[in-house]
């Protein structure tokens, strides 16, 4: 039986991170390719990061742009924050599940193909 479940739940809510965030899961791009794009926007103002993503010729940039826009919308609608005062506090890409496929080769062999996925998270904060 769970003991003190109400108190534990209240403590978790009190210690929860209150910053606006957005998460995209199971994206069909390897996380090492997403890291390159995320390093460009980390620590930048949200509007500036959006401009960088629009002009970056990488496959991950439209997806990261979509996550950033979602985080900005969450900040504006859920937490009543001003769009102009937001910056990218944290952004990271964790590895998701890998899809395993096999490609036939000569002499009846099968070569494995790993189609990697990633979970992309963008956390914003207000400039103080």
Backbone as JSON, one array per atom type, in Angstrom:
{
  "sequence": "XXXXXXXXXXXXXXXXXXXXXXXXXXXXXXXXXXXXXXXXXXXXXXXXXXXXXXXXXXXXXXXXXXXXXXXXXXXXXXXXXXXXXXXXXXXXXXXXXXXXXXXXXXXXXXXXXXXXXXXXXXXXXXXX",
  "N": [[0.84, -1.18, 0.0], [0.4, 2.25, -0.69], [1.94, 4.79, 1.12], [1.28, 7.89, 2.65], [0.53, 9.15, 0.23], [-0.83, 11.43, -0.73], [0.62, 13.53, 0.43], [3.11, 13.11, -0.71], [2.5, 13.53, -3.4], [1.75, 16.22, -3.36], [4.19, 17.35, -2.61], [5.75, 16.71, -4.83], [4.49, 18.28, -6.79], [5.01, 20.81, -5.77], [7.76, 20.98, -6.02], [8.1, 20.86, -8.73], [9.28, 21.77, -12.0], [8.62, 24.97, -13.16], [8.94, 26.2, -15.56], [8.19, 27.07, -19.0], [7.76, 24.5, -21.45], [8.34, 22.23, -24.2], [7.9, 19.12, -25.82], [8.93, 16.82, -28.24], [8.33, 13.63, -29.29], [9.64, 10.46, -30.38], [10.82, 11.1, -32.88], [11.96, 10.71, -36.17], [14.82, 11.06, -36.55], [18.25, 10.71, -35.95], [19.58, 11.3, -32.65], [22.13, 12.41, -32.49], [22.34, 13.95, -34.77], [20.44, 15.86, -34.3], [21.53, 17.19, -32.14], [23.44, 18.9, -33.23], [21.94, 20.98, -34.34], [20.6, 21.9, -32.07], [22.68, 22.92, -30.54], [23.16, 25.32, -31.79], [21.12, 27.07, -30.99], [21.0, 27.16, -28.24], [20.74, 29.02, -25.29], [20.12, 31.4, -26.58], [17.97, 34.24, -27.38], [14.45, 33.73, -27.78], [13.18, 34.64, -30.17], [15.39, 35.18, -31.76], [16.53, 32.64, -31.91], [14.56, 31.36, -33.36], [14.81, 32.64, -35.83], [17.37, 31.76, -36.54], [16.91, 29.01, -36.81], [15.16, 28.99, -38.99], [16.84, 29.55, -41.08], [18.7, 27.55, -41.22], [20.2, 24.92, -42.9], [19.54, 22.1, -42.23], [18.26, 18.79, -41.64], [16.98, 18.47, -39.22], [16.23, 20.99, -38.38], [13.58, 22.1, -39.12], [11.94, 20.58, -37.44], [12.88, 21.1, -34.85], [12.32, 23.78, -34.85], [9.52, 23.72, -34.86], [9.06, 22.59, -32.33], [10.14, 24.6, -30.72], [8.4, 26.74, -31.33], [6.07, 25.67, -30.24], [6.76, 25.58, -27.53], [6.98, 28.3, -27.05], [4.33, 29.08, -27.48], [3.14, 27.68, -25.39], [4.23, 29.06, -23.22], [3.1, 31.58, -23.59], [0.29, 31.15, -23.6], [-0.35, 29.39, -21.45], [1.12, 30.23, -19.2], [1.05, 32.96, -19.26], [3.25, 34.57, -20.15], [5.49, 37.03, -21.59], [6.27, 37.09, -25.04], [8.53, 38.37, -26.03], [10.39, 38.41, -23.98], [11.48, 35.91, -23.64], [13.9, 33.24, -23.51], [16.0, 30.55, -24.7], [16.46, 28.33, -22.36], [17.17, 25.66, -21.76], [17.89, 22.93, -23.91], [17.61, 19.78, -25.32], [18.31, 16.54, -26.77], [17.24, 13.39, -26.44], [17.93, 9.89, -26.82], [15.66, 7.86, -28.55], [13.56, 4.93, -29.02], [15.0, 2.36, -31.09], [14.44, 1.44, -34.41], [14.67, -1.7, -35.82], [15.82, -3.03, -38.73], [16.38, -5.23, -41.55], [18.65, -5.79, -44.22], [18.92, -7.51, -47.21], [21.8, -9.34, -48.29], [24.49, -10.61, -50.3], [24.92, -14.19, -50.8], [22.96, -15.12, -49.04], [23.08, -13.66, -46.71], [22.17, -11.34, -44.08], [22.14, -7.96, -43.42], [22.09, -5.81, -40.65], [20.04, -2.89, -40.2], [19.85, 0.06, -38.44], [17.4, 2.17, -37.52], [17.31, 5.06, -36.07], [15.66, 6.9, -33.45], [14.56, 9.95, -31.8], [13.96, 11.97, -28.86], [12.99, 15.19, -28.48], [13.51, 18.04, -26.52], [12.64, 21.28, -25.48], [13.2, 23.91, -23.32], [12.1, 26.91, -22.05], [12.79, 30.19, -20.62], [12.31, 33.22, -18.69], [13.94, 36.32, -19.36], [15.78, 37.94, -16.91]],
  "CA": [[0.0, 0.0, 0.0], [1.12, 3.52, -0.73], [1.81, 5.56, 2.35], [1.41, 9.34, 2.5], [0.53, 9.43, -1.21], [-1.25, 12.82, -0.96], [1.73, 14.4, 0.78], [4.16, 12.94, -1.72], [2.03, 14.17, -4.62], [1.84, 17.67, -3.15], [5.61, 17.71, -2.61], [6.21, 16.65, -6.23], [3.96, 19.45, -7.49], [5.68, 22.01, -5.27], [9.14, 20.98, -6.51], [8.12, 20.71, -10.19], [9.83, 22.87, -12.78], [7.5, 25.79, -13.62], [9.3, 26.85, -16.82], [7.48, 26.52, -20.16], [8.52, 23.5, -22.17], [7.67, 21.45, -25.24], [8.61, 17.88, -26.1], [8.53, 16.04, -29.42], [8.84, 12.28, -29.07], [9.71, 9.47, -31.46], [11.16, 11.78, -34.13], [12.77, 9.77, -36.94], [16.14, 11.59, -36.85], [19.14, 10.34, -34.84], [19.79, 12.4, -31.72], [23.41, 13.07, -32.75], [22.11, 14.96, -35.81], [19.64, 16.93, -33.7], [22.42, 17.93, -31.24], [24.11, 19.94, -34.01], [21.01, 22.11, -34.47], [20.29, 22.42, -30.74], [23.82, 23.7, -30.06], [23.09, 26.65, -32.4], [20.11, 27.93, -30.37], [21.06, 27.11, -26.78], [21.1, 30.28, -24.64], [19.72, 32.56, -27.39], [16.59, 34.7, -27.22], [13.54, 32.85, -28.54], [12.99, 35.17, -31.52], [16.66, 35.0, -32.48], [16.66, 31.2, -32.15], [13.62, 31.06, -34.43], [15.43, 33.11, -37.07], [18.49, 30.85, -36.84], [16.36, 27.73, -37.28], [14.56, 29.16, -40.32], [17.9, 29.67, -42.09], [19.67, 26.45, -41.06], [19.87, 23.85, -43.87], [19.67, 20.76, -41.65], [16.98, 18.08, -41.63], [16.36, 18.58, -37.9], [15.84, 22.36, -38.03], [12.13, 22.35, -39.08], [11.34, 19.89, -36.29], [13.25, 21.88, -33.66], [11.56, 25.03, -34.97], [8.15, 23.41, -34.44], [9.08, 22.4, -30.87], [10.36, 25.92, -30.13], [7.14, 27.48, -31.45], [5.14, 25.09, -29.28], [7.16, 26.03, -26.19], [6.63, 29.73, -26.96], [2.88, 29.13, -27.32], [2.84, 27.24, -24.02], [4.59, 30.15, -22.31], [2.18, 32.69, -23.76], [-1.09, 30.8, -23.29], [-0.53, 28.72, -20.15], [1.78, 30.92, -18.09], [0.9, 34.4, -19.49], [4.55, 35.23, -20.26], [5.67, 37.84, -22.79], [7.11, 36.4, -26.03], [9.78, 39.09, -26.23], [11.32, 38.24, -22.87], [11.83, 34.49, -23.49], [15.13, 32.72, -24.1], [16.12, 29.09, -24.64], [17.23, 28.01, -21.17], [17.71, 24.31, -21.95], [17.37, 22.14, -25.02], [18.38, 18.54, -25.44], [17.71, 15.46, -27.55], [17.54, 12.06, -25.9], [17.73, 8.8, -27.77], [14.41, 7.12, -28.45], [13.71, 3.53, -29.42], [15.61, 2.13, -32.4], [13.74, 0.48, -35.28], [15.66, -2.61, -36.38], [15.45, -3.58, -40.03], [17.45, -6.04, -42.14], [18.84, -5.62, -45.65], [19.53, -8.74, -47.73], [23.07, -9.24, -48.97], [24.84, -11.8, -51.09], [25.1, -15.48, -50.14], [21.95, -15.35, -48.02], [23.34, -12.91, -45.48], [21.29, -10.22, -43.76], [22.85, -6.91, -42.7], [21.13, -5.02, -39.86], [19.94, -1.44, -40.35], [19.25, 0.64, -37.24], [16.76, 3.45, -37.77], [17.27, 5.65, -34.73], [14.69, 7.96, -33.18], [14.98, 10.82, -30.71], [12.99, 12.77, -28.13], [13.54, 16.55, -28.44], [12.92, 18.87, -25.48], [13.05, 22.68, -25.41], [12.72, 24.57, -22.11], [12.31, 28.35, -22.12], [12.74, 30.92, -19.35], [12.25, 34.66, -18.89], [15.14, 37.11, -19.09], [15.55, 38.67, -15.67]],
  "C": [[0.88, 1.24, 0.0], [0.87, 4.28, 0.56], [2.05, 7.02, 2.04], [1.39, 9.76, 1.03], [0.1, 10.87, -1.5], [-0.1, 13.78, -0.66], [2.85, 14.32, -0.25], [3.78, 13.63, -3.03], [2.13, 15.69, -4.51], [3.29, 18.14, -3.17], [6.18, 17.69, -4.03], [5.74, 17.87, -7.01], [4.66, 20.72, -7.05], [7.11, 22.11, -5.82], [9.24, 20.91, -8.03], [8.66, 21.97, -10.85], [8.69, 23.66, -13.41], [7.79, 26.48, -14.95], [8.51, 26.25, -17.98], [8.36, 25.58, -20.96], [7.67, 22.89, -23.27], [8.55, 20.26, -25.55], [8.04, 17.25, -27.36], [9.16, 14.66, -29.27], [8.79, 11.45, -30.34], [9.94, 10.12, -32.83], [12.18, 10.93, -34.87], [14.08, 10.4, -37.45], [17.03, 11.19, -35.68], [19.45, 11.54, -33.95], [21.13, 13.1, -31.95], [23.3, 14.11, -33.85], [21.29, 16.13, -35.27], [20.51, 17.79, -32.79], [23.1, 19.09, -31.97], [23.23, 21.18, -34.11], [20.73, 22.73, -33.1], [21.44, 23.27, -30.19], [23.8, 25.12, -30.63], [22.17, 27.6, -31.63], [20.19, 27.99, -28.85], [21.53, 28.45, -26.2], [20.67, 31.53, -25.39], [18.3, 32.99, -27.02], [15.7, 33.9, -28.15], [13.34, 33.34, -29.97], [14.24, 34.98, -32.37], [16.87, 33.53, -32.83], [15.74, 30.77, -33.28], [14.19, 31.48, -35.78], [16.59, 32.22, -37.49], [17.97, 29.54, -37.42], [15.76, 27.84, -38.68], [15.61, 29.16, -41.42], [18.97, 28.59, -41.97], [19.29, 25.31, -41.99], [20.14, 22.45, -43.34], [18.29, 20.12, -41.6], [16.25, 18.26, -40.3], [15.82, 19.97, -37.62], [14.34, 22.62, -38.13], [11.44, 21.71, -37.88], [11.63, 20.65, -35.01], [12.5, 23.21, -33.66], [10.12, 24.83, -34.48], [8.07, 23.25, -32.92], [9.26, 23.74, -30.17], [9.09, 26.77, -30.2], [6.09, 26.97, -30.46], [5.46, 25.53, -27.85], [6.81, 27.5, -25.99], [5.12, 29.89, -26.77], [2.46, 28.69, -25.93], [3.13, 28.35, -23.02], [3.57, 31.28, -22.37], [0.77, 32.34, -23.27], [-1.28, 30.23, -21.88], [0.01, 29.52, -18.98], [1.72, 32.44, -18.21], [2.25, 35.14, -19.48], [4.63, 36.0, -21.57], [6.64, 37.14, -23.74], [8.48, 37.06, -26.18], [10.82, 38.86, -25.15], [11.77, 36.79, -22.68], [13.19, 34.18, -24.12], [15.17, 31.21, -23.91], [17.04, 28.74, -23.47], [17.92, 26.65, -21.32], [17.11, 23.72, -23.21], [18.26, 20.91, -25.16], [17.59, 17.53, -26.25], [18.17, 14.14, -26.96], [17.26, 11.01, -26.95], [16.42, 8.1, -27.49], [14.63, 5.67, -28.84], [14.25, 3.41, -30.85], [14.79, 1.1, -33.17], [14.8, -0.39, -35.94], [15.11, -3.24, -37.65], [16.63, -4.37, -40.57], [17.45, -5.87, -43.65], [19.49, -6.88, -46.2], [20.82, -8.45, -48.48], [23.36, -10.55, -49.69], [25.04, -13.02, -50.2], [24.16, -15.68, -48.96], [22.18, -14.61, -46.71], [22.32, -11.8, -45.31], [22.08, -9.2, -42.94], [21.83, -6.07, -41.94], [21.2, -3.53, -40.21], [19.23, -0.92, -39.11], [18.71, 2.03, -37.58], [16.5, 4.09, -36.41], [16.23, 6.76, -34.63], [15.2, 8.8, -32.02], [13.78, 11.52, -30.09], [13.62, 14.15, -27.94], [12.78, 17.37, -27.42], [13.5, 20.27, -25.54], [12.39, 23.31, -24.19], [13.08, 26.05, -22.2], [12.29, 28.95, -20.72], [12.69, 32.4, -19.69], [13.59, 35.3, -18.58], [14.85, 37.95, -17.86], [16.34, 39.93, -15.62]]
}
